[in-house]
Amino acid sequence: MTDRLVTDAPRALAFLVSQQAFIEPTIYRIEYPAIRYPRLIPVDTAAPEWVPTVTYFSSDRVGQATWLHGAADDVPKAEVLRRQHETAVAMAGIGYGYDLEELGKAQLMGMNLGTDKAEAARLASEEFIDQVALFGDPAKGFSGLLNHPAVTTGTAAATGEGGSPAWARKTAEQILADVNTELTGLFTASSTVEMADTLLLPYEQMLGIGLRRIDSLSPITILDWIRRHNIYTLETGQDLTVIGVRALETAGAGGSARMVAYRRDPSVLKLWLPMPFRFFPAWQTGPWRFEVPGAFRLGGLDIRRPGAFRYLDGI
């Protein structure tokens, strides 16, 4: 019986390696409700895992037709302008470990190792990606979905009670005017090319308009009305997507509440994740210490068409 127990480092490592087959598939299937970026941003994992940068090209056409004489030799020409963009990719990691005593006890009792440590590592990796996707990382030169400098930022009209821009002090009509002014402004500023299909709101504001009715006689809430009566719905026949996002309460200028309007499409924005998080083989890091490293490779958030984005602060 004793011979089969973990009595030295090589056997402990072999036991841990055998347990990874049980632990890892369990962890990969877990979804974390608090992680927001998969719902908000298209994620691209197509690039090779170890690529140092991701390069992509944007194009625009110039030139227009005009009236000509039959003998003219100055026919206007159309051209296509291409621009090259590069996004750096960096590596990050998080792992977990056991000591010899933990492994020995598990084998003695005939128990599989618990998934708690692997689950914690997996969650930490998702929280890291979520933070970078939404807020960027200045040290890496990354900007996020909620604070990208390329996005046009406006301030809500001060039409509320006491000249306040805050929705809590506005009527339903004034709130609807803020939303539709933002959506229509994005549409017209892009010569009717871009349309936002998604609104991100602070939870307080979303809860407020989700409970307030349009008027005292109607059962329809302000949120219901916004989803169904806007420029995007008029053009496409589809409801506007409205999502509550924590941290928007203070994401605006001066710590004010911010609304984000954008088109959620890979042609507009994309988060590069060439190597999704994974665990690597266990290894011995000390006389009685064994670790399972985990790593992932992440690029920044690319907003390829800033014209499909708007921020509105002060709501």
N, C-alpha and C positions, 0 to 999 in steps of 0.2 A: 504493500500500500504506500509506504513512504517513498519508494522509488518512483512512483508515478506523480508525486507532488512536486511543486516548484521548490527546488532546493538550491538552485544556483541561477546566475544571471542568464546563461544561454537558454535554459528551459523556460524561464520567465518570459523571455523575449518570444520564444516559439509559441507559448500560450497566448500572449497578447496578439501575435500575428494571426493565429487561428481565430481569435475572437473578433477581429476586424470584419471578417466575412459576415458575422452576425450583426454587428453594430451598424456598419455603414449603410447598407440598404434601408434600414429602418429610418435613419436620420434623413436621407435624401428625400424621403416621401413626406416629410413634415412641411406644412405650410405655416407661415407666420402672419397672422392678420395685421400686425402692427407695421409690417414692411409695405411701403407704399409705391416704390418706384415701378414694379411690374405693371401696375394698373395705369400709371400716368405716362410712362415713357416707353416707346418701342426699344427693345434691347436686341442688339446684333451680336451674335456669337460666331459669325461666319469666318472672321479673320483667323489666320494661323495662331496657335496658342502663344508662340514665343516671338511674335512680330514686335519690333520696338516702336513702330508708329503705324497708324492707319492713314492711308492717303485716299482722298476721293476728289472728284472734280464736279464743279458746278458750271452750268452754261447759261448763256443768255443770248438772245438774238437781237440784232439791231438792223435798221434799214426799213424803208417803207417805199411803196410804189408811188409814182406820180404820173401826171400827164406827159406825153411825149409827142414830138413831131416825127413823121415818118422817116426823116433823114437824120434824126438825132444820133449822135455818137457818144452821148454821156448818160447811158442807161444806169440808173441807180442800182447799187448792189446790196444784197443782203449778206450779213456776216454773222458768224456765231462766235461769241466770246467765251472762252473757257478759263476758269480759274482753278488753281490747284490748292487744296487744303490738306493739312496734316494734323493729326491728333496723336499726342504721345500716349503710350501705354506703359503703365507701371505695375509692379508686383506688390501684393500685400499678402499677409498671412496670419493665421491663428491656428493653434493646435491644442492638444491636451496630452496628459501623461498619467502614469501610475508609478508607484514605487513597488519594490519587491514584496513588501508585506501585503499590500492590497491584492496583488496578483496571487500570492500564496493562499490567502484566505479564501478568495473566490474559488480557486481550484480545490481546496480542502473541502469546501461545502458543496462542491459540484454545481456551482452557480455560474451562469454567464455574467460577464461584466455588464454593468448597467450602461444605459445610453445617455445618462445625464451630461457627462463631460463632452461627448461628441456633439450632443444637441446644443450645448452652450457655445461650442466653437462655431458650429454652423450658424447659429443665430447671430453671433458676433460678426461674422463675415457679412451677413445680410444687412445688419444695421450699419456697417461701415459703407457698403455700396449705396444704401439708401441715403446716408448723409451726404456722400459725394454727389450722387445724382441730383439731389434737391438743392444743396447749398454749395457744391463745388469744394475745392481745396486750393486756397491761395498758394500754398507751398509748391503745388504741382502746376499751377497756372490754370486750374479747372474752374469753370463757373457752373452754377446749378440751375435747375428749372425755375426756382423761385427768386433768383437774384442775378439773372444774366444781364451783363451790361449792354448787349446788342438789342435788347427789347425796349420798345417805346413805353415810357411810364407817364401816366397822367394822374391827376388828383380828382377825387369825386367832387361834384358840385356842392357848394355850401348852401344847399337849399333846405336843410332840415331845421328843426326848431332851434331858435337862437343862432341861426347861421352856421349850423354844424353840418359837416359832410357825412357824419356817422349814420349808418342805416338805422340804428336803434332810435334815432330822433327824427326819422323821415317817415312820410306816408308811403303807402303801397305804390302810389303813382310815382313818387319821387325815386323810389328804389328801382322800379321798372325803367324809369328814364335813364338812370345810371347804367344799368346793364345794357339796354338797347343802344344807348349812345356809344358805349364801348364796342359792341359788336358791329354796329353800323359803321363806326369810324374805321375799324380795321378793314372792313369790306370795301369802303369807298376809297380809302387811302391807297389801296393796292389796285385801284382801277377795276374793282369787282373781281379780282383774281382769287384773293384769299378769303376764306371764311372760317371762323373759329367754330369748332364743334364741341368744345369742352370748356367748362368753367370750373375753376378751383376756388373754393371759398373757405375762410376760417370757420371752424365749427360753430362758434357763437353766432356768426351771421347766418350760417346755413340753418341752424336750429331756429333762429328768429323768424326767417322768412318761411320755414317749413311749418311753423305753427300759426303764423298770422294769416288771416283770410284777406282776400282782395277787398272786401267790404263786409259789412255786418249781415248782409242778406245772402251772400254767396258762400257755398261750402268750399270753393276753390281757394287754395293757399297761394301766396305770392310765388312760392317755389314751383308749384304746379303750373302757374301761368307763365313763368319765365321759361320753363322747359318746352312749352308748346307754342309760345308766341314770341318769336324772335326771327332775325333775318336768316339764320341758318335753317330753321324749320320751314320758313316760307319758301326758301329756294329748293330744299331737298325733300321736304315732307317727313323728315326724321326729327325726333326729339333731341334737344340740346342735352348733353351729358353734364350733370352738375355733381361735383365730388367735394366732400369736406376734407381738408388737409390741415393737420395740426402744424403749428409754427407759422402759419400765415397771419395769425393774430398780431404779430410784431414784425413781419417781414418787410413792411413798407417803409418809406422815408420817415425818419424820426421815430421809428418803432411803431408806426401805425399799422392798421389792418390792411391787407392787400388782397385784391382779387386778381386772378390770372385767367386770361382768355387766350385760347390757342387751338390750333388744329392738331389733333393727336394722330400723326401719320409719319411713317419713316422718312418720307421725302422732306418733312419739316424739321424733325428732331430725332436724334438717335443717341443711345448710350452704348458705347463699345465695351464688350465683355468677351475678349478673345478666349480667355480661359476661365470658365465658371469655377466656383469653389470646389475643391476636391481634396481628399486626404491622400497622403503619400505613405509609403511603407513605414512601419514602426521601427525605431532604432534605439539603441542604448546610449544614453547621454551621461551616465555616471555609474558608479559601482552597483547601485541598486535602483537606478532611475531609468524609466523607459518612456519615450514620447512618440506621439503620432502627429507629425506636422501636417498642416493644411495650408493651401495657398490658392490665390486667384490672381488674374491679371486684368486690370481695369483701365479703360481710357476715359477721357472726359465726356461730358454731354455736348454734342454738337447741335446747335440750332442753325440749321442750314438756310432757313427762310425766315428771318426775323420779322418780315412783314405779316406773318401768320400768327404773331404773338402780340399781346398787349398786357400791361400791368395797370391796375387802378388802385391807388392808395387812398387811405383815409376813410374807408367804408366802415 
